[in-house]
Amino acid sequence: MYVCVCNAITERQVRSSVESGSVTLADLQFDLGVATCCGSCAETACQYLPQGASGCEHAFEASITVAETTEVTAGGGARARVGMSAAARR
């Protein structure tokens, strides 16, 4: 079953990441990219963590990376959209 449709991340991948040491949503985001697009899968992904969904404070807030984007000029004048995570904005 897919946990994160945006990034095609499966339940098996999330379980494997947790078995390998992921204990927070940020760990899952770094390891797999789960909840880094629309964020609607954040709560579901948190349910696989050792503390369950209750161990995932501010899951939605931390998962928003695309909602606020900044345009930057890349080398040849091309524009690239770069997302900033909630943690990076602090």
Number of C-alpha atoms within 10 A of each C-alpha: 9 14 21 24 15 16 15 14 18 17 16 12 17 23 15 12 18 18 13 10 12 20 19 22 28 19 16 24 17 13 15 18 18 29 31 27 18 18 20 19 20 26 21 16 26 23 15 20 24 16 12 15 18 12 15 21 13 11 23 18 13 20 26 21 20 17 15 12 13 11 10 12 10 10 7 6 8 8 11 12 12 13 17 16 18 16 12 9 7 5
